[in-house]
């Protein structure tokens, strides 16, 4: 609990951090920050979130690694596409712009929630730069992902009830054990982006064109919240041969914020096996 509260106090510090470089994609400025030296880790946030999601992880890993956080287009302090169009390809290319500006040849990408299909898309488009993939309560196997049953799917996030629907959706990500401070921080973060970002980023996750079936050879790992169902590892290995997974009990969707110590230990165990 103390660690989680301490991490939240770092949010404002991280938000004020100077950009890593003037990375951009399609003319959109991308906010990023770096800390530490060593092999490079790139942390990618989820839907309507921002880089402050990783406040606990930056100081936990920057003693051994170069830790890069970024705000995806339309999120946080990054710019938005002028045409209002979002896609997994745009998000992946934003990550690539930050990697190129950082001059990091091979990276481990850690993606939370929507960030998981973002890093999967990145691995599809830029495989030579991927040393490893880590999904945090999100899918790396995107076959069939985003195919809701008839009459089902996410509630509308635009219009008169859009913000209310977003809040209801966000609150469903918590458990009774989720610290109040984490809940407040997440709500403020996720309700901040405009509805164009909420709708566009949501649509990007349900885009049939992202359901890649190509095999990703890089080591892959998933850390699931206690409320989630861990997928069939053998099935995932059809497209991610070096896939493994773990679950942290007693956590909601924001597992890295709710139990940062356990999360960091799990992530460290995976990183120790990586050859950059």
Phi, psi and omega in degrees: 000313180298320179297318179296319179292321177298319180299321180295330179292342179276350185302312181295325178296314179295322181296331181270357183296148180291147177300148176299306174203177182274060178293148178208158175222127183052037180079003181267119177291136182246119178285129175211162179214152181227151177213145175083177179225155179124195176305148190264130172250134177241118182261127184241124184280178183260192184301128180053023175257193176206184187295342179294348176304333187257024183303325181283334187275331182302304180290340180285334186241348186285355175281341184238339184229161165273119185255121179246129172241153180212161172256124178294159178309134180084357184241151175055231183260008176279159178284172180243152176297136183296329180274000178073010183264126178246153178200161174297325177298316178298315180297316180296320180289332174294318176298318179296322178298320178292318178300315182296318179295328179279349181057043177259122186282312179231136188226154166259128180255131178242117184237128179263134173057242176302334178298337178293307175295335175296312182288332173296318177296319178301314181297328177292319185272329186227056187299330184294341182262002187261115174268337180184159180231137176229118175263136178245103181050047178204167187269133167262330173273104187263006176295120180082351179292142179078023177246082183290155176293156179308132179082358180245172181140177181292149177291157178298136181250013175236170178086187185303325182259006186300311183292322178297318178296321178297316180296318178299317180297316181296315181297333178290347179278350181266165171237171175300341180270352181293121182306141181303321180297323177294316179301313181297318180296316181293316179300314179298317181295312189280341177268356183286320183296151178291165183294335177298320177291314181302314182288316183293317179293322177298315180298325181297329180286335182259012180286119181301337184290349182267001186278066184292145176244003179291153183274132176257117186279340184295150174303139182224145185216147177229136176245116185256148174289161180296338181273355186263162175261122179286130183288167176293111185300319180299322179293315180297326182291352173296330180241345177228081189303333182254042183268140170216166184210157174216170181222139179251111185294152175077020180237152170267198188300326183268060186302323183288341177265331185279319178227070186298324181297312179294320178299313183296323177296317179296315180295318180299319179300321177290314183297328180298341182265355188275137172256106182283000000 
